[in-house]
């Protein structure tokens, strides 16, 4: 049996009559007793108005305490019918005879057939007030128990709320006392007032819930805009959802690169065991995989639309028990919102929200989650645009190679990494194209642009992950190669680049061929020179390489082959 707040923790706000006395006007049916009843009910109505947003159990407990104290009743109870007619749940209980109702299972069918809750259940069945005098009632288990507690009679007043919920106010009198006289009109007014309290409380709590939802939506928007990292903002999003709404778990899944697998990137849950299960969850977009590809998340992703509420996984029809790491036990119901950057794009992520019961996903919560998913999409779109803008600022528009600004940043970082490298070295190669001007003059600038794009693509595809090929300007480029063991490896890489550049390029029906000149600066670990100094050395070596064009045995010149003044000795 579920109880409301402990009366000891919520003392009556009105002074009760002294115990042991039953004044005539308190229990009589005369004018004084009627006036006391009216004043008591009016004070009770003020309780309902003052605490309209409070828990129903607390308000009803205060009301029960008031009735017990003012009317000198031994027992007052407020109970509600559980969903699916599973029995009565006591939400408020007050009076010296409260032990009469304590310790009984409200869901036990025997209670309705003749147990202590039988009178309340009978009033609910007939949906009308029920007055019983225990001395004249047939012998039932509750009657014998009531006599042991010196109860003389009871009045059961049923009422309903706007959601169809059914409640009972139960008043019990002393064995030698009388019940307060409720006329038909007064009883109906009391039922109406109790119903209105529950309706207004529901409206007030719904308004409060909407305000909380609006506050949560605003906080999510602020976090999504404030955080620079996508995953850190996603984590704050799911934490806000779990803290500010009735959902049990919230998480964000994103696709792993070049696979059909989905990985959870942000996760929050009230349930520690479910949290642990989700952390090891395998999900896939391939519907042929069981159970990874049969999740509600994958279905929403493939269908590109929000889905739910429904179980996260369909029922497992296989006889063997599923692996909990791959198929978590159902928490209840889930809803999924695919997140897009643009209308025709593939989903970039999925927002998954789980609740213990599907009824939590009411219209207000759905609207909130839809609003958050739209803010989520907007933040991803904003970050995508920001990334593109940053790329445009650091990329060459024609060749799509890193530009000079990006090169300078990269080179500073490369030199910092190379500074503590005692075994390998860093090579900086500045090169330009021999014969490019002739192609540009003969075929036009469009042909020259195509040639630059083709060479950029060839070299870019041949690089290692820690190499960089950038456009310096015009037909000049810079190649940065990290972790080169020795000069022989550097020359092998340079020769490979030379062959790629010299390979003929088609221009319509014609083919053209260009060459290259290179200037190379090798930076050993521990060098104190900065990026600008090494680039100057590579540029000086390139100048010498171009001067040697007619009499050189290789297309590159190393900076350490120059004399102290930065010039070569052509007689060597």
C-alpha positions as CSV (number, residue, x, y, z in Angstrom):
1,X,0.0,0.0,0.0
2,X,1.5,3.3,-1.1
3,X,1.3,6.1,1.5
4,X,1.4,9.9,1.1
5,X,3.6,12.2,3.1
6,X,4.0,11.4,6.8
7,X,1.6,13.6,8.8
8,X,4.4,14.1,11.4
9,X,6.5,15.9,8.8
10,X,3.5,18.1,7.7
11,X,1.8,19.5,10.9
12,X,-1.7,20.8,10.4
13,X,-1.9,24.5,9.6
14,X,-5.1,24.8,11.7
15,X,-5.4,24.1,15.4
16,X,-7.3,20.8,16.0
17,X,-9.7,20.4,18.8
18,X,-8.2,18.8,22.0
19,X,-8.1,15.0,21.8
20,X,-10.6,13.0,23.9
21,X,-13.4,15.5,23.5
22,X,-16.3,15.4,21.1
23,X,-18.2,18.6,21.4
24,X,-21.8,18.5,20.4
25,X,-21.4,21.2,17.8
26,X,-18.5,19.2,16.2
27,X,-20.5,16.1,15.5
28,X,-24.0,17.2,15.9
29,X,-26.4,18.0,13.0
30,X,-27.4,21.4,14.4
31,X,-26.6,24.8,13.1
32,X,-23.3,25.0,15.0
33,X,-22.1,21.7,13.6
34,X,-23.2,22.7,10.1
35,X,-21.3,26.0,10.4
36,X,-18.2,24.3,11.6
37,X,-18.3,21.9,8.7
38,X,-18.7,24.8,6.2
39,X,-15.8,26.7,7.8
40,X,-13.7,23.6,7.7
41,X,-14.4,22.9,4.0
42,X,-13.7,26.6,3.2
43,X,-10.4,26.4,4.9
44,X,-9.7,23.1,3.1
45,X,-10.5,24.9,-0.2
46,X,-7.9,27.5,0.6
47,X,-5.4,24.7,1.0
48,X,-6.1,23.6,-2.5
49,X,-5.7,27.1,-3.9
50,X,-2.5,27.9,-2.0
51,X,-0.6,24.7,-3.0
52,X,-2.1,24.2,-6.5
53,X,1.2,23.1,-8.0
54,X,2.2,20.8,-5.1
55,X,2.1,17.0,-5.1
56,X,-1.4,15.7,-4.7
57,X,-0.4,13.5,-1.8
58,X,0.9,16.5,0.2
59,X,-2.2,18.6,-0.4
60,X,-4.6,15.8,0.4
61,X,-2.6,15.0,3.5
62,X,-3.0,18.5,4.8
63,X,-6.7,18.4,4.0
64,X,-7.0,15.1,5.8
65,X,-5.2,16.5,8.8
66,X,-7.5,19.5,8.8
67,X,-10.7,17.3,8.7
68,X,-9.4,15.1,11.6
69,X,-8.4,18.1,13.8
70,X,-11.5,20.3,13.2
71,X,-14.2,17.6,13.1
72,X,-12.6,15.3,15.7
73,X,-12.6,12.3,13.3
74,X,-10.6,9.2,14.2
75,X,-9.7,8.4,10.6
76,X,-9.7,10.2,7.2
77,X,-8.3,8.7,4.0
78,X,-7.8,9.9,0.4
79,X,-7.2,7.1,-2.1
80,X,-7.0,6.7,-5.9
81,X,-7.8,3.8,-8.3
82,X,-4.6,2.4,-9.9
83,X,-4.4,2.1,-13.7
84,X,-6.2,-1.0,-15.2
85,X,-8.3,-1.3,-12.0
86,X,-5.4,-2.9,-10.1
87,X,-6.6,-1.7,-6.7
88,X,-6.6,1.4,-4.6
89,X,-3.5,3.4,-3.7
90,X,-3.7,5.4,-0.5
91,X,-2.2,8.9,-1.0
92,X,-3.2,10.5,2.4
93,X,-4.0,9.0,5.8
94,X,-4.7,10.8,9.1
95,X,-6.2,10.2,12.5
96,X,-5.7,8.2,15.6
97,X,-7.2,5.1,14.0
98,X,-4.8,5.2,11.0
99,X,-3.4,1.8,12.0
100,X,-6.8,0.4,10.9
101,X,-5.7,0.8,7.2
102,X,-1.9,0.3,7.5
103,X,-0.3,-2.9,6.5
104,X,-2.8,-3.9,3.9
105,X,-2.1,-4.6,0.2
106,X,-4.3,-2.2,-1.7
107,X,-4.1,-4.3,-4.9
108,X,-5.3,-7.5,-3.2
109,X,-8.7,-8.5,-4.7
110,X,-9.8,-9.6,-1.2
111,X,-9.7,-6.0,0.0
112,X,-12.4,-5.1,-2.5
113,X,-14.5,-8.2,-1.7
114,X,-14.6,-7.5,2.0
115,X,-11.4,-6.1,3.3
116,X,-10.8,-2.7,4.9
117,X,-10.9,-0.9,1.5
118,X,-14.2,-2.5,0.6
119,X,-16.3,0.7,1.4
120,X,-14.2,2.9,-0.8
121,X,-14.3,0.3,-3.6
122,X,-18.1,0.1,-3.3
123,X,-18.4,3.9,-3.6
124,X,-16.3,3.8,-6.7
125,X,-18.4,1.1,-8.3
126,X,-21.6,3.0,-7.8
127,X,-19.9,6.3,-8.5
128,X,-22.0,7.9,-5.7
129,X,-21.4,8.8,-2.1
130,X,-21.8,5.9,0.3
131,X,-22.7,6.1,4.0
132,X,-22.3,3.0,6.1
133,X,-23.2,2.4,9.8
134,X,-20.9,-0.3,11.0
135,X,-23.4,-1.6,13.7
136,X,-26.0,-2.4,11.0
137,X,-23.6,-3.7,8.3
138,X,-23.5,-7.4,7.6
139,X,-20.6,-9.3,9.1
140,X,-17.6,-8.8,6.8
141,X,-13.9,-8.9,7.6
142,X,-13.6,-5.1,7.5
143,X,-16.6,-4.7,9.9
144,X,-15.0,-6.9,12.6
145,X,-11.7,-5.0,12.3
146,X,-13.5,-1.6,12.4
147,X,-15.2,-2.5,15.6
148,X,-11.8,-3.4,17.2
149,X,-10.7,0.1,16.3
150,X,-13.9,1.5,17.8
151,X,-15.1,2.9,14.5
152,X,-18.8,3.6,14.2
153,X,-19.4,4.4,10.6
154,X,-17.9,5.9,7.4
155,X,-18.8,8.2,4.5
156,X,-17.2,7.5,1.1
157,X,-17.2,10.4,-1.4
158,X,-15.9,9.4,-4.8
159,X,-14.7,12.0,-7.3
160,X,-12.8,12.1,-10.7
161,X,-10.1,14.2,-12.3
162,X,-10.1,15.5,-15.9
163,X,-7.9,12.6,-17.1
164,X,-10.4,10.0,-16.0
165,X,-8.6,9.2,-12.8
166,X,-10.9,8.1,-9.9
167,X,-10.5,9.1,-6.3
168,X,-12.3,8.5,-2.9
169,X,-12.4,10.7,0.2
170,X,-13.1,8.4,3.2
171,X,-14.4,9.8,6.5
172,X,-14.8,7.6,9.6
173,X,-16.5,8.5,12.9
174,X,-16.1,7.3,16.5
175,X,-18.1,4.3,17.7
176,X,-20.3,6.6,19.8
177,X,-20.0,9.6,17.5
178,X,-21.7,10.8,14.3
179,X,-20.4,11.6,10.8
180,X,-20.5,15.2,9.7
181,X,-23.8,15.9,8.0
182,X,-23.2,16.4,4.3
183,X,-26.3,17.4,2.4
184,X,-26.7,16.3,-1.2
185,X,-25.8,19.8,-2.4
186,X,-22.8,20.1,-0.1
187,X,-21.6,16.7,-1.1
188,X,-21.8,17.6,-4.7
189,X,-20.1,20.9,-4.1
190,X,-17.2,19.1,-2.3
191,X,-16.9,16.6,-5.2
192,X,-16.8,19.5,-7.7
193,X,-14.2,21.3,-5.7
194,X,-12.0,18.3,-5.4
195,X,-12.3,17.7,-9.1
196,X,-11.5,21.3,-10.0
197,X,-8.5,21.2,-7.7
198,X,-7.1,18.2,-9.6
199,X,-7.9,19.8,-12.9
200,X,-6.2,23.1,-12.0
201,X,-3.3,21.3,-10.5
202,X,-2.9,19.4,-13.7
203,X,-3.1,22.6,-15.7
204,X,-0.6,24.3,-13.4
205,X,1.8,21.4,-13.5
206,X,1.5,21.2,-17.3
207,X,2.3,24.9,-17.5
208,X,5.3,24.4,-15.2
209,X,6.4,21.5,-17.3
210,X,6.1,23.6,-20.4
211,X,8.2,26.3,-18.8
212,X,10.8,23.7,-17.9
213,X,10.8,22.4,-21.4
214,X,11.2,25.9,-22.8
215,X,14.1,26.5,-20.4
216,X,15.7,23.2,-21.4
217,X,15.3,24.0,-25.1
218,X,17.0,27.4,-24.6
219,X,19.8,25.8,-22.6
220,X,20.3,23.2,-25.3
221,X,20.5,25.9,-28.0
222,X,23.0,27.9,-25.9
223,X,25.2,24.9,-25.4
224,X,25.1,23.9,-29.0
225,X,26.2,27.4,-30.1
226,X,28.7,27.9,-27.3
227,X,30.7,24.6,-27.5
228,X,33.4,24.5,-30.1
229,X,33.5,20.7,-30.1
230,X,30.6,18.9,-31.6
231,X,30.8,16.0,-29.2
232,X,31.1,18.2,-26.1
233,X,28.0,20.0,-27.1
234,X,26.2,16.7,-27.7
235,X,27.1,15.5,-24.3
236,X,25.6,18.6,-22.7
237,X,22.5,18.1,-24.8
238,X,21.8,14.6,-23.5
239,X,22.6,15.6,-19.9
240,X,20.1,18.5,-20.1
241,X,17.4,16.1,-21.5
242,X,17.9,13.6,-18.7
243,X,18.0,16.2,-16.0
244,X,15.1,18.5,-17.2
245,X,12.6,16.0,-18.7
246,X,11.1,12.7,-17.6
247,X,13.2,10.7,-20.1
248,X,15.4,7.9,-18.6
249,X,18.2,7.9,-21.2
250,X,19.3,10.1,-24.1
251,X,22.2,9.5,-26.5
252,X,23.6,10.6,-29.8
253,X,24.7,8.1,-32.4
254,X,26.9,8.9,-35.4
255,X,28.3,6.9,-38.3
256,X,31.8,5.6,-38.2
257,X,33.9,6.7,-41.2
258,X,33.4,4.6,-44.4
259,X,31.4,1.9,-42.5
260,X,27.8,1.0,-41.9
261,X,28.4,1.0,-38.1
262,X,27.0,3.5,-35.7
263,X,28.9,4.6,-32.6
264,X,27.4,6.3,-29.6
265,X,29.2,9.7,-29.3
266,X,27.3,11.2,-26.3
267,X,25.3,9.4,-23.6
268,X,23.4,10.1,-20.4
269,X,21.1,7.8,-18.4
270,X,19.4,7.7,-14.9
271,X,20.0,3.9,-14.9
272,X,23.6,2.9,-14.2
273,X,23.3,-0.6,-15.5
274,X,21.6,0.6,-18.7
275,X,24.3,3.2,-19.1
276,X,27.0,0.5,-19.0
277,X,25.1,-1.6,-21.5
278,X,24.7,1.3,-24.0
279,X,28.4,2.1,-23.7
280,X,29.2,-1.3,-25.3
281,X,26.3,-1.3,-27.7
282,X,26.9,-2.4,-31.3
283,X,24.6,-0.7,-33.9
284,X,24.6,-1.1,-37.7
285,X,22.7,0.4,-40.7
286,X,22.7,-3.0,-42.4
287,X,19.3,-4.5,-41.7
288,X,20.5,-8.0,-42.5
289,X,22.5,-8.1,-39.3
290,X,20.7,-9.3,-36.1
291,X,20.4,-7.6,-33.8
292,X,22.7,-4.7,-34.6
293,X,21.0,-3.8,-37.8
294,X,17.5,-4.2,-36.5
295,X,17.5,-1.4,-34.0
296,X,14.9,1.4,-34.1
297,X,17.8,3.8,-34.6
298,X,18.9,2.1,-37.9
299,X,15.3,2.1,-39.2
300,X,14.9,5.8,-38.5
301,X,18.3,6.5,-40.1
302,X,17.4,4.5,-43.3
303,X,13.9,5.9,-43.6
304,X,15.3,9.4,-42.9
305,X,12.4,10.4,-40.6
306,X,11.6,10.5,-36.8
307,X,10.1,7.3,-35.4
308,X,8.6,6.2,-32.2
309,X,7.7,5.6,-29.5
310,X,8.5,1.9,-29.8
311,X,11.0,-0.6,-28.2
312,X,14.6,0.1,-29.1
313,X,14.9,-3.4,-30.6
314,X,12.2,-5.7,-32.0
315,X,11.3,-8.8,-29.9
316,X,14.1,-11.5,-30.2
317,X,12.5,-14.6,-31.7
318,X,15.6,-16.6,-31.5
319,X,15.6,-19.3,-28.8
320,X,19.0,-18.4,-27.4
321,X,19.2,-15.5,-25.0
322,X,20.7,-12.4,-26.7
323,X,24.1,-11.0,-25.8
324,X,23.4,-8.0,-23.5
325,X,26.4,-6.2,-25.0
326,X,24.9,-6.4,-28.4
327,X,21.2,-6.3,-27.6
328,X,20.4,-4.4,-24.4
329,X,17.4,-5.3,-22.3
330,X,14.4,-3.0,-23.1
331,X,14.2,0.1,-21.0
332,X,10.7,0.9,-22.2
333,X,10.0,3.0,-25.3
334,X,12.4,5.0,-27.5
335,X,12.0,7.8,-30.0
336,X,14.6,8.6,-32.7
337,X,15.2,11.8,-34.6
338,X,17.7,11.6,-37.6
339,X,19.8,14.8,-37.7
340,X,20.5,16.4,-41.1
341,X,22.7,19.3,-42.3
342,X,20.5,19.9,-45.3
343,X,17.2,18.6,-46.5
344,X,18.6,16.2,-49.2
345,X,21.7,15.1,-47.2
346,X,22.3,11.8,-45.4
347,X,21.8,11.9,-41.7
348,X,24.9,13.1,-39.8
349,X,23.7,11.8,-36.4
350,X,20.7,10.5,-34.6
351,X,19.2,11.7,-31.3
352,X,17.8,8.8,-29.3
353,X,15.5,9.3,-26.3
354,X,14.3,6.5,-24.1
355,X,11.6,6.6,-21.4
356,X,10.2,4.0,-19.0
357,X,6.7,4.3,-20.4
358,X,5.5,5.4,-23.8
359,X,2.9,7.8,-22.2
360,X,5.8,10.1,-21.2
361,X,6.1,11.0,-24.9
362,X,3.1,13.4,-24.7
363,X,2.7,16.3,-27.1
364,X,4.7,18.7,-25.0
365,X,7.7,16.4,-24.8
366,X,7.5,15.6,-28.5
367,X,7.4,19.2,-29.4
368,X,10.4,19.9,-27.2
369,X,12.4,17.0,-28.7
370,X,11.5,18.1,-32.2
371,X,12.6,21.6,-31.4
372,X,15.9,20.3,-30.0
373,X,16.5,18.1,-33.0
374,X,16.1,21.2,-35.3
375,X,18.5,23.1,-33.1
376,X,20.9,20.1,-33.3
377,X,20.7,20.2,-37.1
378,X,21.2,24.0,-37.2
379,X,24.3,23.7,-35.0
380,X,25.8,21.0,-37.3
381,X,25.0,23.1,-40.3
382,X,26.6,26.1,-38.7
383,X,29.8,24.1,-37.8
384,X,29.9,22.8,-41.4
385,X,29.7,26.3,-42.8
386,X,32.4,27.4,-40.3
387,X,34.6,24.6,-41.3
388,X,34.2,25.4,-45.0
389,X,35.0,29.0,-44.4
390,X,38.1,28.1,-42.5
391,X,39.1,25.7,-45.3
392,X,38.5,28.5,-47.8
393,X,40.8,30.7,-45.8
394,X,43.5,28.1,-45.7
395,X,43.1,26.4,-49.1
396,X,44.0,27.5,-52.6
397,X,40.8,28.1,-54.6
398,X,42.3,26.7,-57.9
399,X,44.2,23.6,-56.9
400,X,42.4,22.9,-53.6
401,X,45.8,22.5,-52.0
402,X,46.8,24.2,-48.7
403,X,47.8,27.8,-49.3
404,X,50.7,29.8,-48.0
405,X,49.0,30.7,-44.7
406,X,48.2,27.0,-44.0
407,X,51.8,26.0,-44.9
408,X,53.3,28.5,-42.5
409,X,51.2,27.1,-39.6
410,X,51.9,23.5,-40.6
411,X,55.6,24.1,-40.9
412,X,55.9,25.7,-37.4
413,X,54.2,22.6,-36.0
414,X,56.4,20.3,-38.0
415,X,59.5,22.0,-36.8
416,X,58.3,21.7,-33.2
417,X,57.8,18.0,-33.7
418,X,61.2,17.7,-35.4
419,X,63.1,19.6,-32.8
420,X,63.1,16.5,-30.4
421,X,63.6,14.0,-33.2
422,X,67.2,12.7,-32.9
423,X,67.0,10.1,-35.6
424,X,65.1,11.5,-38.6
425,X,65.0,14.9,-40.3
426,X,62.5,17.3,-42.0
427,X,62.8,18.2,-45.6
428,X,61.4,21.4,-47.1
429,X,61.3,21.4,-50.9
430,X,60.4,24.5,-52.9
431,X,59.7,23.8,-56.6
432,X,58.3,25.5,-59.7
433,X,57.4,24.3,-63.1
434,X,59.8,24.6,-66.1
435,X,57.9,25.4,-69.3
436,X,54.7,26.5,-67.6
437,X,54.8,30.0,-69.1
438,X,55.0,28.6,-72.6
439,X,52.0,26.4,-72.1
440,X,50.1,29.3,-70.5
441,X,51.0,31.7,-73.4
442,X,50.2,29.2,-76.2
443,X,47.1,27.5,-74.9
444,X,45.6,30.2,-72.6
445,X,45.1,30.7,-68.9
446,X,42.3,28.0,-68.8
447,X,44.8,25.4,-70.0
448,X,47.4,26.6,-67.6
449,X,44.9,26.3,-64.7
450,X,44.0,22.8,-65.8
451,X,47.7,21.9,-65.8
452,X,48.2,23.2,-62.3
453,X,45.2,21.3,-61.1
454,X,46.3,18.0,-62.7
455,X,49.8,18.3,-61.2
456,X,48.4,19.2,-57.7
457,X,46.1,16.2,-57.8
458,X,48.9,13.8,-58.9
459,X,51.3,14.9,-56.2
460,X,48.7,15.1,-53.5
461,X,47.6,11.5,-54.1
462,X,51.2,10.2,-53.8
463,X,52.0,11.8,-50.4
464,X,52.2,10.0,-47.0
465,X,49.8,11.1,-44.2
466,X,52.5,13.2,-42.6
467,X,53.6,15.0,-45.8
468,X,52.2,18.4,-47.0
469,X,52.1,19.8,-50.6
470,X,51.0,23.4,-50.7
471,X,50.7,26.1,-53.4
472,X,53.1,29.0,-52.8
473,X,51.9,31.1,-55.6
474,X,51.8,31.1,-59.4
475,X,53.5,27.9,-60.5
476,X,55.5,27.5,-57.3
477,X,54.8,24.9,-54.7
478,X,56.2,23.7,-51.4
479,X,56.6,20.1,-50.3
480,X,57.2,19.3,-46.6
481,X,58.3,15.8,-45.7
482,X,58.6,14.7,-42.0
483,X,60.5,11.7,-40.5
484,X,62.9,11.3,-43.4
485,X,65.7,8.8,-42.3
486,X,68.5,10.2,-44.6
487,X,69.3,12.1,-47.7
488,X,68.9,9.0,-49.9
489,X,65.3,8.6,-48.9
490,X,64.7,12.3,-49.6
491,X,66.2,12.1,-53.1
492,X,64.0,9.0,-53.8
493,X,60.9,10.9,-52.8
494,X,62.0,14.0,-54.9
495,X,62.6,11.8,-58.0
496,X,59.1,10.3,-57.6
497,X,57.6,13.8,-57.5
498,X,59.7,14.8,-60.6
499,X,58.3,11.8,-62.6
500,X,54.8,12.7,-61.7
501,X,55.2,16.3,-62.8
502,X,57.0,15.3,-66.1
503,X,54.3,12.8,-67.1
504,X,52.5,14.3,-70.1
505,X,49.2,16.0,-69.5
506,X,46.3,16.1,-72.0
507,X,44.9,19.4,-73.1
508,X,42.0,18.7,-75.5
509,X,43.5,16.9,-78.5
510,X,47.1,17.9,-77.5
511,X,49.4,16.8,-74.8
512,X,51.9,18.9,-73.1
513,X,54.9,18.2,-70.9
514,X,56.6,20.4,-68.2
515,X,59.5,19.9,-66.0
516,X,60.5,21.1,-62.6
517,X,63.3,22.7,-60.6
518,X,63.6,22.1,-56.8
519,X,65.4,23.7,-53.9
520,X,65.7,21.6,-50.8
521,X,66.5,22.5,-47.2
522,X,67.1,19.6,-44.7
523,X,66.3,20.4,-41.1
524,X,68.0,18.1,-38.5
525,X,66.6,17.7,-35.0
526,X,67.5,20.4,-32.6
527,X,67.8,23.1,-35.2
528,X,67.1,26.6,-33.9
529,X,66.1,28.1,-37.3
530,X,62.5,29.2,-37.7
531,X,60.1,28.4,-40.6
532,X,60.8,31.6,-42.5
533,X,64.5,31.0,-42.4
534,X,64.2,27.4,-43.7
535,X,61.9,28.6,-46.5
536,X,64.5,31.3,-47.5
537,X,67.1,28.6,-47.7
538,X,64.9,26.4,-49.9
539,X,64.1,29.4,-52.1
540,X,67.8,30.2,-52.5
541,X,68.5,26.6,-53.4
542,X,65.6,26.7,-56.0
543,X,67.1,29.8,-57.5
544,X,70.4,28.0,-57.9
545,X,68.7,24.9,-59.4
546,X,67.0,27.1,-62.0
547,X,70.3,28.7,-62.9
548,X,71.9,25.3,-63.4
549,X,69.1,24.1,-65.7
550,X,71.3,23.7,-68.7
551,X,74.1,21.9,-67.0
552,X,72.6,20.1,-64.1
553,X,72.5,16.3,-63.5
554,X,69.4,16.4,-61.3
555,X,66.5,18.8,-60.9
556,X,67.1,19.6,-57.2
557,X,69.7,21.5,-55.2
558,X,70.2,21.2,-51.5
559,X,70.7,24.4,-49.5
560,X,73.9,23.0,-47.8
561,X,75.5,22.8,-51.3
562,X,75.6,26.6,-51.5
563,X,78.5,28.8,-50.3
564,X,78.1,31.0,-47.2
565,X,76.7,33.8,-49.3
566,X,73.9,31.7,-50.6
567,X,75.4,31.3,-54.1
568,X,76.6,28.2,-55.9
569,X,79.9,27.6,-57.5
570,X,79.1,26.9,-61.2
571,X,82.7,25.6,-61.7
572,X,82.1,22.7,-59.4
